Amino acid sequence: MPEHPQARGDFAVELRGITKTFPGVIANRHVSLAVRPGTIHAIVGENGAGKSTLMKTLYGMHQPDEGSITVDGVTSVFRSPTDAIEAGIGMVHQHFMLADNLTITENIILGNEPVTSRGRIDFVAANTRINALMTMLGVDFDLDAPVSSLGVGQRQRVEILKVLFRGARILILDEPTAVLVPQEVSELFVILKRLVREGSTVIFISHKLDEVLENCDEITVIRQGTTVAHTSPRETSRRGLAELMVGGDLPDPSGRDTHIRDSVLLDVDRIDVAGATIGSKLALDQVSLRVRSGEIVGIAGVEGNGQFELCEAILGLIATDHGSVSLEGRDITHTPTRERINSGLSYIPFDRHREGLLLDAPLWENTFLGREDDRQLSSVLFTRRRAIEADSRAVIERFGVRTPSEQAPAFALSGGNQQKLVVGREMASDPKILLAAHPTRGVDVGAQAAIWEELRNARDNGMGVLLISADLEELIGLSDTILVMFDGRITAHLDPTEATPELLGTYMTGEVQEVDS
């Protein structure tokens, strides 16, 4: 086990010999971690390496089977997140924990409400304290606004305000930049560096090694449940970190060989959808696009600008108020969703937990979702369980899902392995059109390379792909053309050979728009 370089003074957090097991899985094995106060400390590793489990153990969501936790020099036992919060630890999860129907203030104080002498919630005191925190972070919100009106980057800042309101001095952020555009990523790190200057300590879980090297002070690498290295940006490189994580170099999405056929597989023609996510405006406003056989069409945009509604309209999950959707020349605007799927549509959803998985169900049931009409897997009256389990094992092997067996429940997998299972399931049916929303979100560099290769191979064999991604390098590298969505409209058509993340960012934030789009 590598020894962390010692320094004078206590560590803000020190984990020694942490071991945590679940049925059939050793998530952490004698992990060591030492985080200096007033630093941004990164934790990197493959999917299933044990990063999130380790942080959930520090946060009191799990209890270690072995090992000790020391916070600010005091050895502690956290039976619940409440214990961790009382010790000054806060965690911003990869999947935000906000209530859309509550205001920003109500979300921030939820579970920690200040009260007046009469026992009522003291909103004046709460807002005074929140305003002081916003001044410290350099952010500004209308605290009476509902959280449902906020974009992803704004929601994340509310989550940070929430943990600070509870008195957190040590902040754990799990994949915080996965859904942010470059400008929002820069703004997030400005906030984190302000926090550090004010005396806070940040533990930062990420797969984006460039961000880690540019913004973090120290780095711990975890592989297969144990610590393999403690290093710093001064002592390593992208390639060095990648080799420590997965034993190889970072993947590159670039590949300019085109295999586009003339046949149009998906034709979306001037559709409108009434919206709830973009104020009183239409969620989709005269949106048109085409995806041909052998083509990847990328969609760039800050989340909440109509991408979700676009996918739901194509799938028939929400009604269009105007316009049409065609698949291979056949109008499917009013066709039921099940029939669209059976005709060759497949969907990697935005949120794997809400839309993609039954978390309590075994993996073999999850790989069967949406494929109930596949006669190789079911008859008219019965499912063919042995065939489904064999199919599930094939998906698990093909996409490198790290699990003891197809009988394991989906909740037992890491987020990245859950994502690989969903991607594998949706590509296993060889669809004609794949709607791929953030297909590599939360996966490690090795899995990312494998998914990119699968998408390229499927494209080369004639599949059409509508790719929605917050990873702008991924969009630029994989797409044959890039469309930008802003405020429910297609505002730009860009050539990926000429696009840069910075250029895309200007279109995505509405700074620049094409007149003839």
Backbone hydrogen bonds, N-H to C=O, Kabsch-Sander energy under -0.5 kcal/mol:
donor,donor_aa,acceptor,acceptor_aa,energy
12,A,35,V,-2.0
13,V,35,V,-1.5
14,E,70,T,-2.5
15,L,33,L,-3.3
16,R,68,S,-2.3
18,I,31,V,-2.3
19,T,66,E,-1.7
20,K,28,N,-1.9
22,F,25,V,-3.2
25,V,22,F,-2.7
27,A,20,K,-1.4
27,A,25,V,-0.8
28,N,20,K,-2.0
29,R,225,G,-3.7
31,V,18,I,-2.6
33,L,15,L,-2.2
35,V,13,V,-3.1
36,R,34,A,-0.5
39,T,36,R,-0.8
41,H,39,T,-0.6
41,H,202,V,-3.2
42,A,40,I,-0.6
42,A,218,E,-2.8
43,I,204,F,-2.4
44,V,220,T,-2.3
46,E,222,I,-0.5
49,A,46,E,-1.8
54,L,50,G,-2.1
55,M,51,K,-2.1
56,K,52,S,-2.7
57,T,53,T,-1.8
58,L,54,L,-2.1
59,Y,55,M,-2.0
60,G,57,T,-1.2
61,M,56,K,-2.5
62,H,56,K,-1.2
65,D,19,T,-2.7
66,E,19,T,-1.4
68,S,16,R,-2.1
69,I,76,S,-0.6
70,T,14,E,-2.5
71,V,74,V,-2.7
72,D,12,A,-2.0
73,G,11,F,-0.6
74,V,71,V,-2.0
75,T,73,G,-0.5
76,S,69,I,-3.2
79,R,77,V,-0.7
83,D,80,S,-0.7
84,A,80,S,-1.5
85,I,81,P,-3.0
86,E,82,T,-2.2
87,A,83,D,-1.1
88,G,85,I,-1.8
89,I,84,A,-2.4
90,G,170,I,-2.8
92,V,172,I,-3.2
93,H,91,M,-0.7
96,F,94,Q,-0.7
100,D,98,L,-0.7
102,L,99,A,-1.7
104,I,145,A,-1.8
105,T,143,L,-2.1
107,N,103,T,-2.2
108,I,104,I,-2.3
109,I,105,T,-2.3
110,L,106,E,-0.8
112,N,109,I,-3.2
116,T,120,R,-3.2
119,G,116,T,-2.0
122,D,114,P,-2.9
123,F,121,I,-1.3
126,A,122,D,-2.1
127,N,123,F,-2.9
128,T,124,V,-2.1
129,R,125,A,-2.1
130,I,126,A,-2.6
131,N,127,N,-2.8
132,A,128,T,-1.6
133,L,129,R,-1.9
134,M,130,I,-2.7
135,T,131,N,-2.2
136,M,132,A,-1.9
137,L,133,L,-2.2
138,G,134,M,-1.8
139,V,134,M,-2.1
143,L,141,F,-1.0
145,A,142,D,-2.2
147,V,102,L,-2.3
148,S,100,D,-1.3
149,S,146,P,-1.8
150,L,147,V,-2.1
155,R,151,G,-2.3
156,Q,152,V,-2.1
157,R,153,G,-1.6
158,V,154,Q,-1.9
159,E,155,R,-2.2
160,I,156,Q,-2.0
161,L,157,R,-2.6
162,K,158,V,-2.3
163,V,159,E,-1.9
164,L,160,I,-2.2
165,F,161,L,-2.6
166,R,162,K,-1.0
167,G,164,L,-2.0
168,A,163,V,-2.0
169,R,88,G,-2.7
170,I,88,G,-2.7
171,L,169,R,-0.5
171,L,201,T,-2.9
172,I,90,G,-2.8
173,L,171,L,-0.5
173,L,203,I,-2.9
174,D,92,V,-2.2
174,D,172,I,-0.5
175,E,173,L,-0.7
175,E,205,I,-1.5
178,A,175,E,-1.2
180,L,177,T,-1.2
185,V,181,V,-2.3
186,S,182,P,-2.4
187,E,183,Q,-2.2
188,L,184,E,-2.4
189,F,185,V,-2.2
190,V,186,S,-1.8
191,I,187,E,-2.0
192,L,188,L,-2.6
193,K,189,F,-2.4
194,R,190,V,-1.7
195,L,191,I,-2.3
196,V,192,L,-2.2
197,R,193,K,-2.1
198,E,194,R,-1.6
199,G,196,V,-1.7
200,S,195,L,-2.6
201,T,169,R,-2.6
202,V,39,T,-2.7
203,I,171,L,-3.4
204,F,41,H,-3.0
204,F,202,V,-0.5
205,I,173,L,-2.9
205,I,203,I,-0.6
206,S,43,I,-1.5
209,L,207,H,-1.2
212,V,208,K,-1.8
213,L,209,L,-2.7
214,E,210,D,-1.9
215,N,211,E,-2.1
216,C,212,V,-2.2
217,D,40,I,-2.9
218,E,40,I,-1.3
219,I,231,T,-3.2
220,T,42,A,-2.8
221,V,229,A,-2.8
222,I,44,V,-2.6
223,R,226,T,-2.7
225,G,49,A,-1.4
226,T,223,R,-1.5
228,V,221,V,-2.7
229,A,221,V,-1.3
231,T,219,I,-3.1
235,E,232,S,-1.6
236,T,232,S,-0.7
241,L,237,S,-2.8
242,A,238,R,-2.6
243,E,239,R,-2.5
244,L,240,G,-1.8
245,M,241,L,-2.3
246,V,242,A,-3.1
247,G,242,A,-0.7
247,G,243,E,-1.2
248,G,242,A,-0.8
255,G,477,G,-0.8
259,H,294,G,-0.8
261,R,293,S,-3.4
265,L,263,S,-0.6
265,L,291,V,-1.9
266,L,291,V,-2.1
267,D,326,S,-2.4
268,V,289,L,-2.9
269,D,267,D,-0.6
269,D,324,S,-2.8
270,R,268,V,-0.6
271,I,287,V,-2.4
272,D,322,H,-1.7
273,V,284,L,-2.1
275,G,281,K,-0.6
281,K,278,I,-1.6
283,A,273,V,-2.0
284,L,273,V,-1.7
285,D,488,G,-3.0
286,Q,284,L,-0.5
287,V,271,I,-2.2
289,L,268,V,-2.3
291,V,266,L,-2.4
293,S,263,S,-2.5
294,G,463,M,-0.5
295,E,292,R,-1.6
297,V,295,E,-0.6
297,V,465,V,-2.9
298,G,296,I,-0.6
298,G,481,T,-2.9
299,I,467,L,-3.2
300,A,298,G,-0.5
300,A,483,L,-3.0
302,V,508,M,-0.5
305,N,302,V,-0.8
310,L,306,G,-2.2
311,C,307,Q,-1.9
312,E,308,F,-2.2
313,A,309,E,-2.5
314,I,310,L,-2.2
315,L,311,C,-2.2
316,G,312,E,-0.9
317,L,312,E,-2.6
318,I,312,E,-1.1
321,D,272,D,-3.1
322,H,272,D,-1.0
324,S,269,D,-1.7
326,S,267,D,-2.4
327,L,330,R,-2.5
328,E,265,L,-2.8
330,R,327,L,-1.8
331,D,329,G,-0.5
332,I,325,V,-2.9
333,T,325,V,-0.6
335,T,332,I,-1.8
340,R,336,P,-1.8
341,I,337,T,-2.5
342,N,338,R,-2.4
343,S,339,E,-1.2
344,G,341,I,-1.6
345,L,340,R,-1.6
346,S,433,I,-1.7
348,I,435,L,-3.1
352,R,350,F,-0.6
355,E,351,D,-2.7
356,G,351,D,-0.8
356,G,352,R,-0.6
357,L,352,R,-1.1
359,L,357,L,-0.8
361,A,358,L,-1.5
363,L,408,A,-1.8
364,W,406,E,-2.0
365,E,362,P,-0.6
366,N,362,P,-1.7
367,T,363,L,-2.4
368,F,364,W,-0.6
369,L,365,E,-0.7
369,L,366,N,-0.6
371,R,368,F,-2.3
374,D,371,R,-1.8
375,R,373,D,-0.7
377,L,374,D,-1.9
378,S,374,D,-1.5
379,S,382,F,-3.7
384,R,377,L,-3.1
385,R,383,T,-1.1
388,I,384,R,-2.5
389,E,385,R,-2.9
390,A,386,R,-2.2
391,D,387,A,-2.5
392,S,388,I,-2.7
393,R,389,E,-2.4
394,A,390,A,-1.9
395,V,391,D,-2.1
396,I,392,S,-2.7
397,E,393,R,-2.3
398,R,394,A,-2.7
399,F,395,V,-2.2
400,G,397,E,-0.8
401,V,396,I,-2.1
403,T,401,V,-0.9
408,A,405,S,-1.4
410,A,358,L,-0.5
410,A,361,A,-2.2
411,F,359,L,-2.4
412,A,409,P,-1.5
413,L,410,A,-1.6
418,Q,414,S,-2.3
419,Q,415,G,-2.1
420,K,416,G,-2.1
421,L,417,N,-1.9
422,V,418,Q,-2.1
423,V,419,Q,-2.6
424,G,420,K,-2.5
425,R,421,L,-2.6
426,E,422,V,-2.3
427,M,423,V,-1.8
428,A,424,G,-1.5
429,S,425,R,-0.6
430,D,427,M,-1.6
432,K,344,G,-1.4
433,I,344,G,-2.5
434,L,464,G,-2.6
435,L,346,S,-3.0
435,L,433,I,-0.6
436,A,434,L,-0.9
436,A,466,L,-2.6
437,A,348,I,-2.2
437,A,435,L,-0.7
438,H,436,A,-0.8
438,H,468,I,-4.3
441,R,438,H,-1.6
443,V,440,T,-1.8
448,Q,444,D,-2.8
449,A,445,V,-2.0
450,A,446,G,-1.7
451,I,447,A,-2.6
452,W,448,Q,-2.5
453,E,449,A,-2.1
454,E,450,A,-2.1
455,L,451,I,-2.5
456,R,452,W,-2.6
457,N,453,E,-2.7
458,A,454,E,-2.5
459,R,455,L,-2.5
460,D,456,R,-2.8
461,N,457,N,-1.4
462,G,459,R,-2.0
463,M,458,A,-2.6
464,G,432,K,-2.9
465,V,295,E,-2.7
466,L,434,L,-2.6
467,L,297,V,-2.6
467,L,465,V,-0.7
468,I,436,A,-3.0
468,I,466,L,-0.6
469,S,299,I,-1.3
469,S,467,L,-0.5
472,L,470,A,-1.1
475,L,471,D,-2.1
476,I,472,L,-2.6
477,G,473,E,-2.5
478,L,474,E,-2.4
479,S,475,L,-2.1
480,D,296,I,-3.5
481,T,296,I,-1.2
482,I,494,L,-2.3
483,L,298,G,-3.3
484,V,492,A,-2.1
485,M,300,A,-3.0
486,F,489,R,-2.4
488,G,305,N,-1.7
489,R,486,F,-1.4
491,T,484,V,-2.9
491,T,489,R,-0.8
492,A,484,V,-0.9
494,L,482,I,-3.4
498,E,495,D,-2.0
499,A,495,D,-0.9
504,L,500,T,-2.7
505,G,501,P,-2.3
506,T,502,E,-1.5
507,Y,503,L,-1.6
508,M,504,L,-2.9
509,T,505,G,-1.6
510,G,507,Y,-1.3
511,E,506,T,-1.6
512,V,506,T,-1.3
514,E,491,T,-2.9
517,S,514,E,-0.8
